Amino acid sequence: MKALLIVDLQYDFLPGGSLAVHQGDDIIPIINKIQDKFDILVATQDWHPKTHKSFASQHKDKEVFEVIDLNGLPQVLWPDHCVQGTKGAMFSDAWQSNGVAAVFRKGMDEEVDSYSGFFDNGKRSTTGLHGFLQEKGVTEVYVCGLAAEFCVYYTSKDAAEAGFKTYFLDFATKPITAEGLVEAKSKLTEQGVIVVSKEDELVF
């Protein structure tokens, strides 16, 4: 069983959003096109309470993108984004999401951020994604979405560590910075994740 794992195709990560990834909307037609190649589609969704402590707005005298210690973990302070129930937290209407079998929400605990679709950043709690994929008989996970060097990277890393044969779909993700993407792909390759550069390399 091959699963396509679509990470955080939400308005706040798209152009015009509060934490927009440059040209993030360019990958949506690509994802729409490849979805029918997979046995199952699964999505993740950032879903923060408005008081989430990864937001710079929750820390007096702190700036956006400053790094602090949050409960023992390094934490980038982000603009408010993907707040539960807001337009910015919704999936893009341009994404053809009707075939998605399950959505796993993350970042709901205001005390810890959650980049990966599998765990929070401290691996203190699980989303249930691992168990779901196992129960469905999934053996291969293909990861795409936003942003490449954060949520797509950590989701790919955790998928590989969980024992799934894991593919990072470079052509179906966008980074916040080009340097971040290069570093993420290098680390994933070291961990045994297969980086797929072009759509025509997807041969089943």
C-alpha positions in Angstrom: 0.0 0.0 0.0 1.3 3.4 -1.0 0.1 6.5 0.8 0.4 10.1 -0.3 0.8 12.2 2.8 -0.2 15.8 2.0 1.2 18.3 4.6 -0.5 21.5 5.6 -2.0 22.9 2.3 -3.6 25.7 4.3 -4.3 29.3 3.4 -1.9 30.7 6.0 1.0 28.9 4.2 0.0 30.1 0.8 0.6 33.5 -0.8 -1.4 36.1 1.1 -1.3 34.1 4.3 0.3 35.1 7.6 3.2 32.6 7.2 3.2 32.3 3.4 5.7 30.1 1.5 6.9 31.8 -1.7 5.1 30.2 -4.7 3.5 27.7 -2.3 0.4 27.6 -4.5 2.4 26.3 -7.4 2.4 22.8 -6.0 -1.3 22.5 -5.7 -2.0 21.5 -9.4 0.9 19.0 -9.2 -0.5 17.4 -6.1 -4.0 17.3 -7.7 -2.5 15.6 -10.7 -0.6 12.8 -8.9 -3.2 11.9 -6.3 -4.8 9.1 -8.3 -1.5 7.2 -8.4 -1.8 6.3 -4.7 -3.8 3.7 -2.8 -4.7 6.2 0.0 -4.5 9.9 0.6 -3.8 11.3 4.1 -3.5 14.9 5.1 -2.1 16.9 8.1 -3.5 20.2 9.3 -1.8 22.8 11.6 -4.6 23.6 14.1 -3.4 26.0 16.8 -5.2 27.5 19.7 -5.0 31.3 19.5 -2.8 31.3 22.6 -0.2 28.9 21.2 3.2 29.7 22.7 5.0 29.3 19.3 3.4 32.6 18.4 5.6 35.7 18.9 2.4 37.6 20.0 2.3 35.5 23.1 5.7 36.7 24.3 6.3 40.2 25.5 9.3 42.0 24.0 10.0 39.1 21.6 10.1 39.4 17.8 8.8 37.1 15.0 11.5 34.5 14.0 13.4 35.0 17.3 14.3 31.6 18.9 13.5 30.9 22.5 13.4 28.0 24.9 9.9 26.6 25.2 9.5 24.0 27.8 13.0 22.6 27.1 12.9 22.8 23.3 14.3 25.5 20.9 11.3 27.3 19.5 11.1 29.7 16.5 8.5 32.3 17.3 6.1 32.5 14.3 3.5 35.0 13.3 0.0 33.9 14.4 -1.1 31.2 11.9 -3.5 28.4 11.3 -5.6 29.4 14.3 -8.4 26.9 14.9 -11.6 27.8 13.0 -10.1 30.7 11.0 -9.9 31.0 7.3 -6.1 30.7 7.4 -6.3 27.3 9.0 -8.6 26.0 6.2 -7.4 23.9 3.3 -7.0 25.6 0.0 -10.1 25.3 -2.2 -7.8 24.8 -5.2 -6.7 21.5 -3.7 -8.9 18.6 -4.7 -9.2 17.1 -1.3 -12.4 15.0 -1.6 -10.5 11.7 -1.8 -8.6 12.2 1.5 -9.3 9.3 3.8 -8.2 11.0 7.0 -6.9 14.3 8.3 -4.5 14.5 11.3 -4.5 17.8 13.2 -1.3 18.9 14.9 -0.1 21.8 17.1 -3.2 21.8 19.4 -1.2 21.8 22.6 -0.3 25.4 23.3 2.8 24.3 25.2 4.6 22.6 22.3 4.9 23.1 18.6 4.3 20.3 16.1 6.0 20.2 12.8 5.7 16.5 12.1 2.4 14.8 11.2 3.3 12.0 13.6 4.4 13.7 16.9 4.8 17.0 18.6 8.3 18.4 18.6 9.2 16.9 21.9 7.7 13.5 20.9 5.6 13.7 24.0 2.3 12.8 22.3 1.3 11.2 19.0 -1.3 12.2 16.5 -2.3 8.6 15.7 -1.0 8.8 12.1 1.5 6.0 12.6 -1.2 3.6 13.9 -3.6 4.6 11.1 -1.1 3.9 8.4 -0.2 0.5 10.0 -3.8 -0.5 10.2 -4.4 0.3 6.6 -1.4 -1.8 5.6 0.7 1.0 4.2 4.3 0.2 3.6 5.4 3.2 1.5 4.8 6.9 2.3 5.2 9.7 -0.1 5.4 13.2 1.5 4.5 16.5 -0.2 3.1 19.9 0.9 4.3 22.8 2.9 6.8 23.9 4.1 9.6 21.8 2.7 12.3 22.2 5.4 9.9 22.2 8.4 6.7 20.2 8.4 7.4 18.2 5.2 11.0 17.4 6.4 10.0 16.3 10.0 7.0 14.3 8.7 9.3 12.5 6.3 12.0 11.9 8.9 9.5 10.4 11.4 7.9 8.2 8.7 11.3 6.7 7.9 12.1 6.2 11.6 8.7 4.5 12.0 9.8 1.9 9.4 8.0 3.1 6.3 9.8 3.3 3.0 9.7 7.0 2.6 9.8 9.4 -0.3 10.3 13.2 -0.2 8.5 14.6 -3.3 10.8 17.6 -4.0 8.7 18.6 -7.0 5.6 18.8 -4.9 6.9 21.0 -2.0 8.2 24.5 -1.5 10.7 25.8 1.1 10.8 28.9 3.2 14.5 29.3 2.2 16.5 27.6 -0.5 19.3 26.9 2.0 16.8 25.2 4.3 15.7 22.9 1.5 19.2 21.9 0.6 20.0 21.0 4.2 16.7 19.1 4.7 17.3 17.0 1.6 20.8 16.2 2.7 19.7 15.1 6.1 16.8 13.0 4.7 19.1 11.2 2.2 21.4 10.3 5.1 18.4 8.8 6.9 17.5 6.7 3.9 14.6 8.8 2.6 14.4 8.8 -1.2 14.3 12.3 -2.7 12.2 12.4 -5.8 13.1 15.4 -8.0 10.6 15.1 -10.8 7.1 13.9 -11.3 8.2 11.5 -14.1 10.4 9.7 -11.6 7.2 8.4 -9.9 7.1 5.0 -11.5 4.8 2.4 -9.8 
